[in-house]
């Protein structure tokens, strides 16, 4: 019996990009643990990743291409599958142009080598792509508008904070390795305020928890701004480094702080607590992702940016408004150059595919994603894929999306990955290495696209247009190319395979000189009231579809339950008992759930696990209308209203 341990890095859609220690027995993964030497991971993992060996060794794993024959997906050879795909793609490109082909890539793997897949589609087309970002689009747009940069203070700078605002941030599920740092900061005297419409485990670490009205974060932020102006909590030089200062002040002070508090459904003492925390610098604002997933999501993040600015918490250790770390920043992706002929906003993908004309979308290629489960209005996304001539899905399992494919191509898993990773929750970058060999017949995304390029070149026959020559190279070759910017600074493949390394370009503290890469060199302050989402009569509960300790989107750490659990306050249960079988219904659809009472929650929220399985009737996104955020083309997931009805 041969037992070995191998170090690698997690590639899942999570801010931490953890260092992993894999235990392999006779070529089979038996356990995954956290790398004790990784400065952030520190030897522990989330439940989803620690239980990954069950997924890796699942008998449901795809190990051979599948092709639709007589309406069913049946095993096929790589030659047969890629031959069909190459023929169809070339015919569609010739007849309708490359814009008739859509490449959809999401975050099923955050490896940088996935950008080579994008490169292939640039060379073949360029083809139609998605625009925006369903998760972070609103916040991305907000911080770029306000600061001209989207980056955060060093991860460990939190230890310099006197006060910490966790605004919409569920650390226990979505940023678990920030928990120990927060505990350390508290032991050093930092005070923590949690602002969120739902009560979650992070509340145990908070000195004060404020259950704001769903979507009321902008009102709360304006109330805090009003109090800062009233009490002298605005730094004297704020007008000098902030544009639209007078207009922002006029907006914030147009109503008394108490009126803003009422609009946010919080107490005026909550407004005072946040204002005091900001004024007692340094105060770090840790911005969560969920509240940006509203129709006013970008305005909410902009309001938090403004609070950080006027209170003087920008440019000082222990301060900042931390939303995102530039995970791609160290890497050289300059080979991606072409502008796509057309882009469809990601939240509107289903309707966008169906409505596309001149040319229509005839083919869809899916990389690292499961859009039927992941995107709002799942039924429309499903219908859009079902009505295309060619749908190719590259995945490890037959997902809701793969069940609608013409061809499914098996790819490598988390522990078979050979790639580079950057984190969006800290500044560390690392290299994933294969800790087990993939099953015979499985190719990496890089190998898939290289094989397709060979098939296409064999049919076109023009030497000067050979795509295969441009995407050729081993994973290591491409890693070296991607590391070209940081290799002169000692960040090499060999070093990254031994340990994760901090991005050498990242600063510890942002904007220390109070200069910003905006057009004016100043912070742009939000100064207009955002619109409210439309009312939906008869639907009294706000739906929160959140990641859980066991699930992330449509991926589960354990076998997916036959039925989802929906959680609400007993007074919001419409008379249904704890444990009852009911339906959560929106204007768009319904799902059958097991009800759970939780008296600690607000009386206007309903909480269900994120993602789920559309074909089993367990997908929360089937209830959510496809709408974009006010900027950044994010998905307004959190503006869904629902009610409880009998499970007929």
MARLO-597024 format. One line per 10 residues: number of its first residue (from 1); for each residue x, y, z of C-alpha. Coordinates in pm, 1 decimal, m for minus. Layout:
NUM	X Y Z; ... $
END
This chain:
1	0.0 0.0 0.0; 153.0 330.0 m116.5; 46.0 638.9 80.4; 168.9 986.6 m6.7; 75.0 1346.6 65.5; 76.4 1611.3 m204.1; 33.1 1987.2 m174.1; m196.3 2170.7 m412.2; m433.1 2471.1 m416.6; m812.5 2484.2 m425.8 $
11	m960.0 2616.5 m750.9; m1322.6 2650.9 m641.6; m1525.8 2971.8 m651.9; m1434.1 3088.6 m303.4; m1234.9 3392.1 m187.2; m967.1 3195.7 m2.3; m780.6 2983.5 m266.0; m670.4 2753.6 15.9; m354.4 2551.8 26.6; m453.0 2183.3 31.4 $
21	m277.5 1874.5 160.9; m406.9 1569.1 m22.0; m356.2 1217.7 110.8; m343.1 963.3 m169.5; m347.7 587.6 m119.8; m260.2 369.0 m418.1; m354.6 647.9 m657.0; m689.2 720.1 m488.3; m770.4 1038.4 m297.1; m862.8 949.0 60.4 $
31	m859.5 1285.6 237.5; m810.5 1658.5 195.4; m679.6 1887.7 467.1; m566.6 2245.4 492.6; m202.2 2337.2 441.7; m71.1 2435.0 787.9; 203.1 2645.6 628.6; m32.2 2859.9 419.7; m58.0 3197.6 599.1; m434.5 3217.4 543.5 $
41	m545.4 2853.2 531.5; m352.8 2763.9 850.3; m437.9 2396.4 839.8; m817.5 2391.9 813.9; m1072.4 2377.9 534.2; m1440.0 2446.4 488.4; m1671.7 2146.2 509.4; m1741.6 2159.7 136.9; m1376.6 2101.5 47.3; m1281.4 1866.0 329.2 $
51	m1556.9 1631.2 211.4; m1452.4 1655.1 m152.8; m1302.2 1301.2 m169.4; m1656.2 1160.0 m184.9; m1719.8 1372.1 m493.0; m1386.4 1281.9 m647.8; m1453.6 909.0 m606.9; m1819.9 921.3 m704.8; m1936.2 649.4 m946.1; m2135.6 917.8 m1129.0 $
61	m1819.6 1082.2 m1262.2; m1810.6 1125.6 m1641.5; m1509.1 948.4 m1788.7; m1597.8 934.4 m2156.9; m1752.9 1182.8 m2401.0; m2130.0 1167.7 m2434.3; m2323.0 1242.5 m2754.4; m2694.2 1283.6 m2805.3; m2821.9 993.7 m3011.6; m3193.9 928.8 m3055.7 $
71	m3263.9 1186.9 m2787.9; m3032.2 1032.7 m2526.0; m2676.8 1103.9 m2416.5; m2470.3 797.4 m2500.7; m2097.1 720.7 m2470.8; m1881.4 815.1 m2767.7; m1512.3 833.3 m2855.3; m1318.8 1157.1 m2844.2; m1265.2 1139.8 m3221.1; m1636.7 1101.2 m3283.4 $
81	m1739.5 1375.5 m3039.7; m1481.6 1632.1 m3144.1; m1529.1 1551.7 m3510.6; m1899.7 1628.1 m3483.1; m1835.1 1948.1 m3288.9; m1569.3 2071.6 m3531.7; m1791.7 2006.7 m3834.0; m2090.1 2185.2 m3680.0; m1890.7 2482.5 m3555.5; m1725.3 2536.5 m3891.8 $
91	m2057.7 2512.1 m4072.1; m2222.7 2760.7 m3835.9; m1930.8 3003.6 m3865.6; m1940.9 2983.1 m4245.6; m2318.3 3023.9 m4270.1; m2385.5 3279.4 m3994.8; m2050.9 3415.1 m3877.8; m1873.8 3356.0 m3546.3; m2120.6 3571.8 m3352.0; m2369.6 3285.4 m3393.5 $
101	m2157.0 3090.9 m3142.7; m2167.0 3174.1 m2770.1; m1890.0 3080.8 m2529.9; m2013.3 3084.0 m2169.8; m1743.3 3054.1 m1902.6; m1816.0 3084.2 m1533.0; m1643.3 3012.9 m1200.4; m1664.1 2635.7 m1164.4; m1286.1 2655.7 m1166.0; m1098.8 2981.6 m1109.9 $
111	m777.5 2853.4 m1269.3; m599.4 3107.5 m1488.0; m538.2 2850.8 m1761.3; m909.8 2872.2 m1839.4; m816.2 3198.3 m2011.1; m654.7 2985.8 m2283.8; m1004.6 2858.4 m2360.8; m1111.5 3221.4 m2403.2; m810.8 3268.1 m2630.5; m920.3 2980.1 m2851.8 $
121	m1264.1 3137.9 m2898.2; m1104.7 3471.3 m2981.1; m898.4 3300.6 m3251.4; m1188.3 3099.0 m3386.9; m1415.0 3402.0 m3388.4; m1420.2 3611.9 m3193.4; m1750.7 3468.9 m3080.1; m2030.2 3603.9 m2862.2; m1954.3 3601.5 m2488.3; m2127.0 3697.7 m2165.0 $
131	m2085.3 4038.4 m2006.1; m2111.6 4146.6 m1645.3; m2085.7 3912.4 m1349.8; m2379.2 3749.8 m1173.1; m2202.5 3754.7 m836.3; m1990.8 4067.7 m811.7; m2084.4 4284.1 m1109.1; m2259.1 4555.4 m906.7; m1978.1 4586.2 m654.2; m1712.3 4574.0 m924.7 $
141	m1876.6 4866.5 m1103.1; m1924.5 5057.3 m776.7; m1561.6 5045.3 m669.0; m1426.7 5120.7 m1014.9; m1660.7 5420.2 m1036.2; m1573.7 5548.3 m690.1; m1202.9 5471.9 m662.1; m1089.2 5391.6 m1016.9; m949.2 5072.0 m868.4; m1092.1 4752.3 m725.9 $
151	m854.7 4618.0 m464.1; m833.3 4569.7 m86.4; m596.5 4632.4 201.1; m369.9 4344.1 292.5; m561.3 4055.0 449.0; m375.0 4092.8 780.3; m425.7 4469.3 793.3; m754.1 4391.3 967.0; m547.5 4348.7 1283.2; m481.9 4724.2 1276.6 $
161	m852.7 4806.7 1290.4; m1012.1 4955.8 1598.7; m1360.7 4888.2 1462.9; m1476.0 4642.2 1196.3; m1800.8 4663.6 1001.6; m1908.4 4331.8 851.2; m2165.1 4467.9 610.3; m2354.9 4183.5 445.4; m2064.7 3941.5 497.2; m2135.8 3584.8 612.4 $
171	m1787.1 3474.5 713.1; m1886.0 3135.6 852.5; m1994.3 3020.8 505.8; m1843.4 3248.0 242.1; m1511.6 3367.1 387.5; m1429.9 3111.2 656.4; m1059.0 3190.6 685.4; m1136.1 3547.2 782.5; m1296.8 3412.4 1102.3; m971.4 3340.6 1293.4 $
181	m832.1 3679.1 1191.7; m1146.6 3847.7 1317.0; m1117.9 3660.7 1646.4; m756.7 3771.3 1677.5; m856.2 4131.3 1608.7; m1122.4 4110.5 1879.2; m871.3 3975.8 2129.9; m664.6 4285.5 2056.5; m960.8 4507.5 2138.0; m1136.5 4558.0 1803.9 $
191	m1513.1 4589.5 1811.1; m1727.5 4423.3 1543.7; m2064.8 4532.2 1405.6; m2252.0 4296.7 1173.7; m2512.3 4439.9 933.8; m2727.0 4183.6 753.7; m3095.3 4110.7 685.5; m3050.2 3754.1 813.1; m2896.3 3622.7 1132.6; m2612.4 3378.3 1072.7 $
201	m2319.9 3227.2 1261.3; m2098.6 3530.8 1220.3; m2331.1 3705.6 1465.4; m2155.0 3511.1 1743.2; m1841.7 3716.8 1675.9; m2021.7 4050.5 1660.1; m2050.4 4296.4 1945.7; m2362.5 4429.3 1776.2; m2583.2 4271.1 1509.9; m2814.0 4493.6 1304.5 $
211	m3086.8 4311.3 1110.7; m3145.5 4568.6 838.7; m3453.0 4558.9 613.3; m3379.2 4360.7 296.8; m3258.5 4616.5 44.9; m3245.9 4884.9 314.7; m2866.8 4906.4 327.1; m2859.1 5228.0 123.7; m3102.8 5393.8 363.7; m2896.0 5278.3 660.7 $
221	m2575.8 5410.4 503.7; m2739.2 5748.2 435.5; m2856.2 5763.9 795.3; m2500.9 5698.9 910.8; m2372.1 5968.2 673.1; m2631.1 6214.2 806.1; m2516.1 6143.3 1161.3; m2149.0 6185.5 1064.3; m2224.2 6527.6 918.0; m2429.1 6620.7 1224.3 $
231	m2170.9 6512.3 1482.6; m1851.3 6623.7 1312.4; m1748.8 6271.4 1215.7; m1657.6 6382.9 862.2; m1285.1 6453.8 823.6; m1209.4 6820.9 746.7; m1030.6 6751.2 417.8; m1299.4 6518.0 274.5; m1423.1 6780.0 28.7; m1069.2 6813.2 m103.4 $
241	m1033.5 6449.7 m209.0; m1400.0 6370.6 m288.7; m1595.0 6477.3 m596.3; m1967.4 6554.3 m560.6; m1914.9 6614.8 m189.1; m2184.5 6883.6 m165.8; m2437.4 6672.8 m355.9; m2367.1 6371.7 m134.8; m2407.7 6582.2 178.1; m2735.5 6721.8 43.0 $
251	m2865.6 6370.1 m20.8; m2763.6 6237.1 320.2; m2893.2 6534.5 515.5; m3219.1 6569.0 322.6; m3373.9 6352.6 593.7; m3293.1 6323.1 964.1; m3093.1 6016.4 1067.7; m3399.7 5885.4 1250.0; m3602.4 5889.2 927.7; m3330.6 5702.6 740.6 $
261	m3321.0 5449.5 1027.3; m3695.8 5400.0 1001.3; m3667.1 5341.8 625.3; m3399.9 5078.4 695.7; m3615.8 4929.9 973.6; m3344.6 4966.2 1236.4; m3315.9 5171.8 1551.5; m3155.6 5514.6 1551.3; m2916.3 5372.1 1810.5; m2793.5 5132.7 1538.5 $
271	m2719.0 5428.8 1313.1; m2532.2 5595.6 1598.6; m2328.2 5280.7 1666.3; m2206.0 5259.9 1306.0; m2133.6 5632.7 1290.2; m1931.2 5611.6 1611.4; m1735.5 5311.6 1482.4; m1642.3 5499.2 1164.7; m1546.4 5813.5 1351.8; m1324.4 5618.9 1593.0 $
281	m1066.6 5547.4 1327.3; m933.9 5316.7 1201.3; m1247.9 5134.1 1094.2; m1244.6 4863.2 828.2; m1557.2 4811.1 618.3; m1570.0 4450.3 500.9; m1824.0 4442.8 217.5; m2016.7 4122.0 146.8; m2134.7 4007.6 m195.0; m2501.5 3936.7 m131.7 $
291	m2633.1 4291.2 m95.8; m2483.4 4382.0 m433.0; m2718.2 4127.3 m587.8; m3007.1 4370.8 m585.7; m3145.8 4615.6 m837.2; m2985.8 4891.0 m626.7; m2680.0 4677.6 m544.1; m2418.0 4904.8 m698.4; m2564.4 5207.9 m520.9; m2543.2 5020.0 m189.3 $
301	m2172.8 4944.3 m233.7; m2113.2 5301.6 m348.3; m2278.9 5424.5 m28.2; m2036.0 5214.8 177.5; m1744.3 5347.9 m28.3; m1866.8 5698.4 54.4; m1884.1 5623.5 426.3; m1524.7 5500.8 421.3; m1416.4 5814.1 236.6; m1588.2 6092.5 432.3 $
311	m1501.1 5934.4 768.7; m1130.4 5938.3 683.0; m1089.2 5560.9 678.2; m931.6 5548.0 333.2; m554.4 5537.6 305.7; m486.1 5443.9 669.2; m381.5 5109.1 822.3; m681.2 4926.1 964.6; m923.0 5112.8 737.9; m1041.7 5070.5 381.1 $
321	m1353.7 4942.0 209.7; m1263.5 4583.7 121.3; m1478.3 4415.9 m142.6; m1243.9 4229.0 m376.6; m876.6 4134.0 m419.8; m732.0 4141.8 m770.6; m685.3 3769.5 m818.3; m581.9 3809.7 m1182.7; m357.1 4108.6 m1114.0; m18.7 3930.7 m1099.5 $
331	m74.9 3727.0 m1415.3; 6.4 3809.1 m1776.6; m303.8 3755.5 m1989.9; m199.5 4006.0 m2256.3; m252.7 3739.3 m2523.8; m628.0 3807.1 m2486.9; m683.3 4101.4 m2717.3; m980.6 4079.7 m2949.2; m1308.3 4254.7 m2882.7; m1608.2 4020.8 m2904.3 $
341	m1867.4 4109.8 m3167.7; m2149.4 4077.1 m2917.3; m2201.3 4020.8 m2545.7; m2511.3 3905.2 m2359.7; m2548.2 4019.5 m1996.9; m2491.8 3710.8 m1784.8; m2806.3 3749.7 m1569.2; m3017.0 3769.8 m1886.8; m2847.0 3481.9 m2066.6; m3153.3 3267.7 m2134.2 $
351	m3365.9 3546.9 m2274.4; m3061.7 3692.2 m2450.1; m2995.0 3368.7 m2637.8; m3360.3 3337.4 m2739.2; m3381.1 3699.5 m2854.9; m3049.4 3716.5 m3042.0; m3082.2 3804.3 m3408.9; m2857.7 3891.2 m3700.3; m2724.9 3633.2 m3638.0; m2918.7 3414.7 m3395.1 $
361	m2721.0 3212.3 m3142.9; m2695.4 2867.7 m3299.3; m2427.7 2705.2 m3080.0; m2326.1 2733.1 m2714.4; m2004.5 2607.2 m2553.1; m2005.4 2594.1 m2170.8; m1680.0 2604.5 m1971.7; m1667.4 2575.6 m1589.5; m2034.1 2646.7 m1539.9; m2383.9 2512.8 m1490.7 $
371	m2596.7 2805.9 m1611.0; m2932.1 2626.9 m1586.5; m2888.5 2596.5 m1210.5; m2673.9 2905.2 m1154.3; m2860.2 3180.0 m1337.4; m3193.4 3346.5 m1261.3; m3503.8 3218.7 m1441.1; m3368.3 2867.8 m1481.3; m3657.7 2756.9 m1701.4; m3576.1 3015.7 m1967.8 $
381	m3206.2 2926.7 m1960.7; m3300.2 2559.8 m1999.8; m3532.6 2636.4 m2290.0; m3268.3 2848.7 m2459.7; m3018.0 2562.6 m2453.2; m3273.5 2300.0 m2553.7; m3352.4 2494.9 m2871.5; m2995.9 2546.1 m2998.5; m2847.3 2338.0 m3279.7; m2530.2 2259.4 m3085.7 $
391	m2460.9 2273.0 m2712.9; m2126.5 2148.1 m2579.2; m2073.2 2120.2 m2204.2; m1731.8 2046.6 m2052.1; m1781.2 1909.9 m1700.7; m1707.7 1629.2 m1455.6; m2072.8 1532.2 m1393.9; m2401.2 1534.2 m1582.6; m2553.9 1856.2 m1450.7; m2882.0 2029.2 m1533.1 $
401	m2695.0 2205.3 m1813.0; m2522.5 1889.9 m1939.5; m2858.1 1713.0 m1966.9; m2945.3 1964.8 m2239.0; m2621.5 1921.6 m2431.2; m2556.6 1780.1 m2773.4; m2211.5 1674.3 m2657.0; m2068.3 1644.4 m2304.5; m1690.3 1630.3 m2271.0; m1532.8 1497.2 m1948.3 $
411	m1277.0 1720.9 m1781.8; m1042.8 1710.0 m1485.0; m1151.6 1762.1 m1125.4; m1023.0 1985.4 m845.7; m749.1 1739.0 m747.9; m652.5 1657.2 m1107.1; m609.8 2024.1 m1189.6; m283.3 2169.9 m1323.9; m317.7 2546.5 m1306.1; m244.6 2878.7 m1137.4 $
421	m475.6 3043.5 m885.6; m517.4 3386.0 m738.1; m747.0 3454.5 m442.8; m1018.3 3720.1 m435.5; m1023.8 3721.2 m54.0; m650.3 3771.8 7.1; m336.2 3853.2 m189.7; m189.2 3502.7 m215.9; m134.2 3321.1 m544.2; m52.9 2953.8 m586.4 $
431	m24.5 2659.3 m820.2; m252.9 2360.2 m833.2; m90.3 2031.6 m930.0; m248.7 1694.5 m1011.1; m247.8 1489.3 m691.2; m412.9 1193.6 m866.4; m418.4 1095.5 m1231.3; m745.9 1164.1 m1409.8; m941.1 858.2 m1523.2; m851.9 726.0 m1865.5 $
441	m1042.6 922.2 m2126.7; m1059.1 1249.2 m1929.3; m890.8 1564.7 m2059.8; m821.8 1899.5 m1894.7; m995.9 2208.8 m2034.5; m664.8 2302.6 m2196.7; m630.8 1961.5 m2359.6; m993.7 1968.8 m2475.6; m951.9 2300.2 m2651.7; m618.8 2195.6 m2803.3 $
451	m775.3 1875.9 m2938.9; m1063.7 2076.2 m3085.7; m817.0 2317.0 m3246.1; m641.2 2022.8 m3412.7; m973.4 1894.4 m3548.9; m1062.8 2236.8 m3686.3; m721.5 2293.7 m3841.4; m735.6 1952.3 m4006.7; m1054.8 2064.3 m4182.0; m956.0 2418.9 m4280.1 $
461	m610.8 2333.9 m4415.2; m476.0 2691.1 m4424.4; m137.7 2707.7 m4255.9; m154.5 3080.3 m4178.3; m478.4 3034.4 m3980.3; m381.1 2733.1 m3774.2; m530.6 2791.6 m3430.7; m367.4 2481.1 m3289.0; m22.6 2640.4 m3320.0; m131.5 2937.0 m3105.9 $
471	m291.8 2738.4 m2823.1; m24.9 2465.8 m2824.5; 180.1 2399.2 m2511.7; 170.2 2200.8 m2191.3; 8.6 2328.6 m1875.7; 356.5 2412.9 m1750.6; 432.1 2609.6 m2067.6; 120.4 2817.7 m2017.1; 194.1 2864.0 m1649.0; 531.5 3011.0 m1738.9 $
481	365.1 3245.4 m1986.9; 109.0 3358.2 m1729.3; 384.6 3419.5 m1471.6; 594.1 3635.6 m1703.3; 524.5 3952.8 m1502.2; 614.7 3811.9 m1161.2; 886.1 3558.6 m1251.6; 1156.6 3832.4 m1249.4; 1049.2 3897.8 m889.3; 1113.1 3535.6 m794.7 $
491	756.5 3405.9 m828.9; 821.4 3091.4 m1033.6; 629.9 2770.9 m1091.1; 867.9 2573.0 m872.1; 825.6 2819.5 m588.1; 445.9 2826.2 m616.0; 427.5 2447.4 m617.0; 608.7 2449.6 m281.3; 401.9 2726.7 m121.2; 159.8 3004.3 m204.1 $
501	319.8 3347.1 m240.7; 183.2 3693.6 m177.1; 120.6 3898.9 m490.8; 435.5 4113.9 m510.4; 243.6 4399.6 m673.4; m16.0 4432.4 m395.8; 7.2 4720.4 m150.5; m59.7 4678.9 220.7; m272.0 4994.4 237.3; m453.3 5158.3 m54.4 $
511	m468.6 5528.4 m135.2; m226.7 5638.4 134.9; m164.6 5959.3 m61.0; m539.6 6025.0 m100.5; m495.2 6012.9 m476.0; m720.4 5788.2 m679.6; m695.5 5656.2 m1037.0; m1023.3 5823.6 m1136.4; m1054.4 6089.7 m1405.6; m1037.4 6367.8 m1143.8 $
521	m795.5 6193.2 m909.7; m1064.8 6205.6 m640.1; m1322.5 5970.1 m493.1; m1653.6 5985.9 m678.2; m1929.1 6000.5 m417.0; m2271.6 5858.8 m491.6; m2522.4 6144.7 m483.7; m2850.5 6013.5 m623.3; m3116.6 5802.6 m459.0; m3143.2 5463.1 m633.5 $
531	m3483.9 5332.8 m743.5; m3662.2 5078.4 m527.3; m3759.3 4736.3 m665.8; m4122.3 4712.1 m779.9; m4378.3 4590.0 m529.7; m4525.1 4243.0 m578.1; m4867.1 4223.3 m417.2; m4933.3 3900.6 m230.7; m4566.7 3806.3 m189.6; m4459.6 3921.0 155.2 $
541	m4123.8 3744.4 200.4; m3783.9 3828.5 54.6; m3607.5 3520.6 m79.3; m3245.3 3470.3 27.3; m3075.8 3191.7 m166.5; m2743.0 3157.5 12.4; m2440.9 2932.0 7.5; m2435.0 2699.6 307.5; m2165.9 2506.7 490.2; m2263.2 2201.3 283.3 $
551	m2345.7 2355.3 m52.6; m2218.2 2613.3 m295.9; m2440.1 2686.0 m593.3; m2535.7 2345.4 m736.8; m2240.1 2166.9 m575.3; m2291.5 1978.4 m247.9; m2027.5 1853.2 m5.0; m2248.6 1553.1 70.4; m2517.4 1379.6 m136.6; m2772.9 1637.4 m242.8 $
561	m3089.5 1613.6 m31.2; m3407.9 1499.5 m198.8; m3576.9 1812.7 m69.1; m3444.4 2154.4 27.5; m3502.4 2313.2 368.0; m3654.2 2662.8 375.0; m3609.9 2868.9 690.6; m3825.8 3154.4 818.7; m3955.0 3313.7 1138.9; m4254.6 3122.4 1286.9 $
571	m4469.8 3433.8 1244.2; m4386.4 3435.1 870.9; m4478.7 3069.4 821.6; m4838.3 3143.1 715.8; m4963.7 2898.9 979.0; m4749.6 2606.6 859.5; m4582.6 2401.9 1132.6; m4211.3 2350.8 1177.6; m4114.4 2054.0 959.7; m4417.0 2086.2 730.3 $
581	m4395.3 2012.7 359.1; m4486.2 2331.9 174.5; m4415.4 2522.1 m143.4; m4215.7 2842.2 m173.4; m4387.0 3028.8 m454.0; m4286.3 3337.6 m650.1; m4450.1 3506.4 m946.0; m4227.2 3290.1 m1166.8; m4262.2 2942.2 m1016.4; m4246.6 2730.7 m702.1 $
591	m4035.3 2466.4 m531.2; m4133.7 2204.9 m273.4; m3946.1 2237.6 56.5; m3933.0 2123.2 416.7; m4009.9 2421.6 640.7; m3789.4 2515.2 934.5; m3882.1 2775.3 1194.4; m3614.4 3013.2 1326.2; m3735.4 3282.0 1566.5; m3404.6 3469.0 1540.2 $
601	m3474.5 3576.6 1181.2; m3660.8 3881.7 1055.7; m4027.5 3822.9 979.3; m3995.3 3920.0 613.9; m3726.0 3677.6 492.7; m3720.9 3323.5 357.6; m3385.8 3143.8 337.7; m3309.6 2851.0 105.3; m2982.5 2697.9 m16.3; m2829.6 2860.1 m323.1 $
611	m2843.1 2691.7 m661.2; m2980.0 2340.7 m636.3; m3102.1 2098.5 m900.7; m3350.9 2231.9 m1153.4; m3459.1 1896.4 m1294.0; m3539.7 1766.9 m943.6; m3742.7 2076.9 m862.6; m3487.3 2189.1 m602.3; m3350.6 2500.2 m771.6; m3408.6 2834.2 m601.2 $
621	m3312.2 3018.6 m919.2; m3624.6 2883.7 m1086.8; m3814.3 3133.7 m868.9; m3602.9 3439.1 m949.7; m3670.6 3677.7 m1235.1; m3381.8 3757.6 m1466.6; m3299.7 4119.8 m1386.8; m2975.9 4314.7 m1377.8; m2835.9 4536.9 m1106.4; m2819.1 4914.6 m1143.1 $
631	m2461.0 4892.5 m1274.7; m2212.1 4619.8 m1362.5; m2467.4 4376.9 m1508.9; m2490.4 4175.3 m1190.1; m2788.2 3952.3 m1115.1; m3059.6 4092.0 m886.9; m3100.9 3756.3 m710.6; m3207.5 3912.6 m379.5; m3501.9 4111.2 m516.3; m3725.6 3805.5 m536.3 $
641	m4049.5 3807.0 m335.5; m4211.8 3478.6 m234.7; m4488.8 3330.6 m21.5; m4565.5 2997.4 139.8; m4847.1 2785.4 m1.3; m4962.0 2426.1 57.9; m4755.1 2149.6 m101.6; m5019.4 2019.4 m337.9 $
END
